[in-house]
């Protein structure tokens, strides 16, 4: 069987084509993975002995997001969880908010990332309100 030896220019061309294919594959993988959500933390913000929720309590959720470039340069940060708690208390007219869970995650889209903080909690209506917490406006 006769094997033909490739010339130097053919070897360079073959190596160049392989390099381009690898670069395109790597770029496609990076683009696919760049649109993803990374969950950083989930924390329960519960004090020691919380009384049980009222019978007409509801679950509420409040969130805020920020913007960063390349995941390093912060343009705007999401609100602190205390701000989210107060905003939720006012929006849903809660007499008491308890069993709060804080979630922090980041949505990455190419060069821009959106850090997001979210609280989920139980909202007891104000004293004397038997209709339950108000709906979100």
Beta strands, then each sheet from edge to edge (+ up, - down):
strand 1: 36-45
strand 2: 58-65
strand 3: 67-69
strand 4: 73-76
strand 5: 94-109
strand 6: 112-125
sheet 1: 1+ 5- 6+ 2-
sheet 2: 1+ 5- 6+ 3- 4+
end
